[in-house]
Amino acid sequence: MADRDLSAVVRLVNQIQPALARADRPALKHVIEELVRLRAPMGGQWQSLAQLAARIGELGISRRAFDLHVEASGGSPAVRYQRATFLAEWGWLDEAEAALRTLPEDQPSRAANTYSRAVVAFNLGKHDEARDLLERVVELRPQTGSAWLMLAMSSDLAQDETLLERLVAAEHGMAGGQPVERAALCYALGKTYADRGEHGAAVDAFARGAQQMKAVATFDRERDRVEAQESLEGYDAARIAAMARVPRDPTGRTIFVTGLPRSGTTLVEQILTSHPAVGGGAETSWLATLAMEVGGRSYPALARYVEANGVQAAVDLWHHLIGERFPGAVHVVDKSVDTSRFLGLAASLLPDAPLIWLTRDPLDRAWSCFRTNFLGGAIPWSYDLEDIAAHFRVEDELLARWQEILGERLLIVPYEELVSDPQAWTGRLLAHCGLAEDPRMSASHENERAVATASMLQVRRPIHREAVGSAGPYRQFLEPFVRAYYR
């Protein structure tokens, strides 16, 4: 590399930290894109740059950066494994599966390699293959709590006394282990005890897991409340309507599906992505990226941005972000769990985008959240029943306010009604999204798309009512939630 190019690389690298401090997405994109163009000698730093590009929505740049990481390593198996897990993390599961198959089975270790292949197979719906791989993992390394949890989710350990005995023994052998792995093993035990109808033992196991997770994933109730207030600041029906009248390109490509976790959002995503015009769905978190570009989630921040840059600039960015994840799709579903905190931005900038909010009985939903370990700490309020109640109350207030502001544009879908009469609600969902009815939607569980959420198994089954009233046997254990939520 010429001295001139090396000087340019140094200048670019020196811009990264200031751009991060300013949350300056365009500057970060420019720096990484230029480093990629120059094929800068970044060595192992290419991995961090690839992850940073992905977090700001530049998936194409991130992939090129990771390819340079592999090239700089001389194609080492360790770095190729890193690339495979990166592909899986960002939704390219078929490619990740193919990449993992090219690696030696002991890279980076036999247990880690086997577990990664199991996760990809599980998310692709290959559950028999995933179970075989997971059983191999817990044989190789019995203290792999994440493997036990996925095994419990993918099969009925309650009917396998041998595996259950090994699971109990594994917990006893994990004293002093990593909290995340210990927690995952406890959640696996809780799920198994619940399947056996041993309610007290199930609650105790889930509580032990939650206690482990609280050590690594803290929840700030006041910050949660302030963020919710900021998301509403300045928005009203008149302002959103006025913003919608500003000319821009069509904005109906994205269908937003939101609601608290375990409310049926993945089920609605599965129904909608069964339609031939809907090319995919995911929890993208791109609304947070859009808010970074705009300078905040409030209406005053949006108004300042639009005055300086116009509406179309933000719309172009949104289309770019969605196109990076779903190239060529006519419509896509965004079911990010934090959409409620950016709904003003979505409604104002994307006036053609359908908005859907799932609700569910609070007690059933609270129990389902408490018994679920969301991606190892992604939902920090879910590890304490009073925190769950506090967050639910904040989200209830958001829903009430957004209903008042958005009116019929926000379709409210009660989970209990959806599973009781899926045909009628499928029709309402299609009408709300401007989609024609299609016979393939009558068997949405046969939709073979990749699913990477806690509901991945449920959506592979025909729609059913089994989860309605699921908290009933645990009512006495949920008193802290009941007192805090219904006070």
ROMITI-209153 format. One record per residue (C-alpha): residue in one letter; x, y, z. Coordinates in steps of 0.001 Angstrom, whole numbers, padded with zeros to 6 digits, always signed. Each point is the difference from the previous one (the first is absolute). Layout:
# residues N
AXYZ ...
***
This chain:
# residues 487
M+000000+000000+000000 A+001333+003433-000958 D+001009+002474+002698 R-002808+002297-001131 D-002574-002754+000543 L+001481-000892+003393 S-000361+003633+001063 A-003617-000073-001147 V-000590-003166+002028 V+001428+001627+003133 R-002221+003057-000469 L-003047-002192-000492 V+000686-002166+003051 N+000421+003124+002129 Q-003527+001066-000970 I-001714-003116+001378 Q-000110+000786+003711 P-001181+003625-000441 A-002722-001221-002380 L-001078-002638+002536 A-000126+002632+002748 R-002233+002202-002188 A-002125-002990-001093 D+000771+001246-003524 R-001220-002833-002222 P+000898+001597-003372 A+003545+000662+001185 L+000399-003560+001229 K-001307-001358-003287 H+002411+002197-001954 V+003017-001027+002060 I-000659-003756-000215 E-000916+000172-003677 E+003230+001854-000780 L+002095-002436+002019 V-001583-002846-001938 R+000621+001764-003315 L+003651+000526+000908 R+000304-003596+001204 A+001676+001483+003051 P+002428-002177+001985 M-002346-000310+002992 G+000768-003623+000841 G-002211-001302+002799 Q-001721+003395+000316 W-002050-000830-003093 Q-002272-002124+002202 S-000897+002964+002240 L-000502+002234-003019 A-002290-002593-001594 Q-002108-000204+003165 L-000158+003793+000241 A-001135+000308-003613 A-002709-002601+000620 R-001249+001819+003114 I-000556+003198-001993 G-001852-001916-002715 E+002735-000187-002621 L-000110-003735-000509 G+001597+000027-003430 I+003023+001921+001289 S+000147-002245+003067 R+000222-003112-002153 R+002809+001445-002102 A+001849+000955+003183 F-000326-003519+001367 D+001232-001452-003289 L+003096+002181+000380 H+000371-001379+003533 V+000043-003531-001418 E+002442+001036-002718 A+002332+001718+002483 S+000074-003183+002075 G+001033-002095-002962 G-003322-001816+000145 S+000650-001422+003449 P-002694-002397+001270 A-000424+002088+003176 V-000885+003130-001970 R-002194-001928-002421 Y-001903-001267+003046 Q-000393+003596+001184 R-001372+000906-003421 A-002506-002878+000146 T-001316+001099+003396 F-000169+003596-001268 L-002113-001119-002958 A-002321-001882+002363 E-000307+002976+002339 W-001212+002253-002805 G-002442-002424-001557 W+001933-001605-002877 L-000680-003440+001422 D+000325-002056-003171 E+003405+001528-000666 A+001015-000495+003608 E-000976-003662-000167 A+002018-000498-003194 A+003011+001811+001488 L-000065-002116+003157 R-000020-003180-002081 T+003314+001009-001607 L+001776+000176+003377 P+001756-002736+001946 E-002383-001233+002696 D+002484+000924+002729 Q+000156+003683-001011 P+000073+001932+002299 S-000858-003010+002174 R-002163-003035-000642 A-002670+001175+002481 A-000124+003598-001307 N-000128-001100-003625 T-002738-002528+000650 Y-002026+002524+002001 S+000230+002614-002773 R-001214-002529-002567 A-002859-000919+002354 V-001105+003614+000395 V-000059+000557-003756 A-001883-003256-000603 F-002485+000903+002758 N-000692+003448-001468 L-000424-001518-003458 G-002662-002351+001359 K+002141-003148-000231 H-000918-001107+003496 D+000935-003691-000235 E+003466+000921-001209 A+000263+002690+002667 R-000961-002420+002767 D+002636-002538-001102 L+002652+002713-000008 L-001097+001382+003377 E+000148-003416+001614 R+003521-000286-001317 V+000876+003395+001548 V-001214-000930+003479 E+001941-003253-000249 L+003158+001881-000929 R-000521+002779+002559 P-002834-000635+002505 Q+000253+003515+001450 T-001053+001706-003251 G-003187+001523+001383 S-000997+001621-003313 A+000024-003422-001669 W-002150-001480+002766 L-002481+002868-000360 M-000302-000450-003743 L-000315-003752+000491 A-002827+000575+002479 M-001707+002340-002478 S+000313-002422-002902 S-001045-003219+001739 D-001937-001339+002958 L+002628-000660+002656 A-002848-000711+002431 Q-000434-003349-001736 D+003726-000825-000039 E+001051-000935+003525 T+003607-000611-001022 L+000450+003453-001487 L-001828+001573+002943 E+002349-001689+002471 R+002971+001261-001999 L-001492+003501-000055 V-000416+000040+003787 A+003538-001304+000426 A+001322+002674-002358 E-001473+002763+002174 H+001677-001431+003087 G+003293-000010-001909 M-000246+003669-001038 A+000652+001727+003332 G+002252+002955-000752 G-000647-000206-003746 Q-000894+002891-002281 P-003329+001569+001059 V-001447-000026-003539 E+000659-003734-000428 R-001223-000825+003513 A-003143+002026-000678 A-000683-001772-003288 L+000266-003377+001709 C-002451+001124+002687 Y-002492+001121-002660 A+000366-003420-001633 L-000821-001622+003332 G-002944+002337+000514 K-001443-000850-003401 T+000402-003735+000721 Y-001646+000203+003419 A-002853+002062-001466 D-000549-002665-002664 R-000181-002594+002808 G-002601+002080+001871 E+002382+000604+002924 H-000951+003648+000392 G+001947+000859+003133 A+003198-001577-001299 A-000462+001819-003321 V-000378+003390+001692 D+003029-000632+002210 A+002138-000895-003025 F-001130+003028-002012 A+000648+002229+003021 R+003528-001377+000368 G+000617+000716-003660 A-001421+003505+000299 Q+002202+000714+003009 Q+003066-000961-002022 M-001071+002258-002860 K-000639+002991+002257 A+003724-000045+000756 V+000818+000730-003650 A-003090+001826-001338 T-001213+002903+002131 F-003318+001808-000492 D-000521+003667+000843 R-003709+000702+000500 E+000431+003760-000034 R+001994-000060-003221 D-002674-002223-001546 R-002688+002519+000946 V+002011+002979-001292 E+000677-001703-003343 A-003714-000667-000402 Q-000838+003637+000718 E+002625+001159-002493 S-001502-002233-002691 L-003337+001828+000416 E+001402+003522+000359 G-001646+002441-002379 Y-001978-002510-002035 D-003697+000464-000653 A-002393-000971-002757 A+000178+003390-001744 R+003800+000095-000139 I+000262-003540-001316 A-002669+000724-002614 A+001804+003181-001076 M+003290-001854-000327 A-001752-002704-002037 R-001188+002588-002536 V+003580+000926-000943 P+000758-001657-003373 R+002328-003015+000031 D+000456-003360-001684 P-002479-002781+000925 T+000598-001310+003523 G-002218-003081+000250 R+002703-002641-000349 T+000454-000591+003740 I-002685-001520+002232 F+000678+000786+003656 V-001138-002627+002514 T+000557+000901+003638 G-001150-000801+003501 L+001637-001368+003101 P+002010-003223-000356 R-002044-003199+000214 S-003135+001767-001289 G-000200-001743-003362 T+002141+002297-002147 T+001957-002921-001489 L-003263-001773-000814 V-001268+003048-001895 E+003354+000280-001753 Q-000298-003671-000989 I-003522+000567-001355 L+000985+003055-002025 T+003220-001469-001384 S-002067-002917-001329 H-001359+002464-002552 P+001927-000132-003304 A+000388+003785-000044 V+001693+000117+003415 G+003628-000933-000440 G+001120-000429+003580 G-000036+001298+003536 A+002338+000599+002905 E+000711+002052+003083 T+002104+002543-001877 S+000379+002816+002577 W+000424+002322-002984 L-002404+002551+001532 A+002649+000608+002665 T+002505+000506-002831 L-002396+002431-001656 A-000331+001875+003299 M+003807+000244+000173 E-000029+001649-003414 V-002864+002336+000904 G+001553+000990+003311 G-002580-001518+002328 R-003388-001668+000161 S-002077+003032+001043 Y-002018+002232-002305 P+002214+003076+000638 A+003045-002023-001119 L-001863-001180-003099 A-001193+003516-000824 R+003552+001377+000214 Y+001292-002768-002253 V-002746+000479-002607 E+000551+003765-000056 A+003709-000547-000704 N-000136-003043-002275 G-003574-000538-001173 V-002215-003047+000431 Q+001326-001922-002981 A+003497-000325+001481 A-001355-001997+002943 V-002263-002066-002271 D+002966-000791-002257 L+002007-001154+003002 W-002837-002262+001159 H-000364-001564-003436 H+003768-000519-000101 L+000037-001705+003408 I-002880-002317-000876 G+001512-000729-003397 E+003288-001011+001617 R-001789-002687+002024 F-002728-000973-002500 P+001189+000758-003535 G-002753-000183-002577 A-002892-000719+002373 V-003282+001752-000838 H-001079+000171+003649 V+001789-000925+003226 V-001017-000312+003646 D+001923+001868+002681 K-000912-001410+003414 S+002699+001610+002122 V-000912-000111+003685 D+000788+003701+000493 T-002254+001347-002777 S-002340+001544+002587 R+002830+002391+000874 F+000356+001202-003614 L-003575-000152-001217 G-000197+003778-000455 L+002935-000089-002394 A-001479-002927-001929 A-003465+001556-000248 S+001314+003421-001046 L+002669-001009-002505 L-001671-003131-001429 P-003686+000968-000291 D-000883-002982-002219 A+001501-002586+002361 P-002584-002192+001800 L+000298+000035+003802 I-001103-003020+002075 W+000111-000419+003804 L-000543-003354+001748 T-001549-000197+003465 R-000412-002955+002353 D-001317-000779+003466 P+002542+001668+002333 L+000387-002974+002354 D+000583-002504-002810 R+002434+002381-001630 A+001847+000699+003260 W+000434-003705+000723 S+001167-000658-003553 C+002563+002808+000221 F+001277-001132+003396 R+000545-003563-001196 T+001828+001081-003179 N+003701+000805-000138 F+000089+002538-002833 L+003290-000318-001869 G+002102+000039+003126 G-000971+003404+001400 A-001730+001794-002875 I-003119+000715+002121 P+001372+001010+003433 W-003393+000805+001520 S-001096-003643-000422 Y+002034-001345+002938 D-002078+001521+002797 L-003787-000157+000387 E-000246+003566+001312 D+002209+001262-002850 I-002297-001798-002431 A-002985+001761+001558 A+001721+003400-000187 H+000896-000461-003668 F-003479-001285-000875 R-001579+003085+001570 V+002253+002297-002031 E-000849-001873-003203 D-003719+000109+000844 E+000243+003781+000244 L+001824+000149-003327 L-002654-002136-001661 A-002813+002172+001329 R+001711+003162-001221 W+000879-001399-003444 Q-003588-001226-000418 E-001203+003511+000746 I+002456+001555-002477 L-000105-002546-002830 G-003602-001165+000147 E-000912-002710-002512 R+003433+000075-001566 L+001193-002084+002971 L-001655-003424-000160 I-000303-001592+003458 V+000074-003810-000123 P-000944-001821+003226 Y+001947-003266+000114 E-002899-001965+001462 E-002293+001054-002852 L+002674-000696-002611 V+000497-003629+001073 S-003742-000536+000498 D-000937+001183-003498 P+003178+000120-002105 Q-001857+000057-003307 A-001943+003144+000862 W+003058+001751+001409 T+002138-000991-002962 G-002554+001760-002184 R+000161+003106+002178 L+003798-000023-000055 L+000062-000281-003787 A-002544+002791-000412 H+001956+002250+002367 C+003193-000654-001973 G-001651+000418-003410 L+000788-003583-000993 A-002254-002277-002029 E-001139-003269+001557 D+002047-003055-000967 P-000754-003701+000675 R+003564-000633+001205 M-000734+002017+003116 S-002337-002643+001407 A+003044-002086+001000 S+002416+002618+001284 H+001748-002574+002206 E+001308-001613-003193 N+001866+003209-000825 E+003620-001220+000050 R+001689+003365+000468 A+002706+000272+002632 V-001248+001013+003460 A+002440+001128+002679 T-002195+001028+002934 A-001262-001731+003139 S-003177-000917-001930 M+001829-001962-002702 L-001608-003330+000913 Q-003536+001238+000603 V-000293+001558-003466 R+000905-003346-001624 R-003255-001459+001386 P-003564+000667-001151 I-001521+002951+001854 H-001334-001151+003368 R-001380+001319+003300 E+002242-001953+002371 A+001787+003123+001275 V-003274+001721+000987 G-000228-000170+003792 S+003521-001431+000284 A+000671+002005+003169 G-002911-001597+001865 P+001979-002721+001824 Y+002603+002583+001031 R-002354+002695+001299 Q+001201-000287+003606 F+003642+000378-001069 L-000772+003125-002031 E-001311+002076+002911 P+002914+002508-000159 F-000999+000779-003581 V-003700+000180+000833 R+000541+002418+002908 A+002308+002260-002021 Y-001974-000032-003254 Y-003574+000292+001298 R+000669+002414+002856 
***
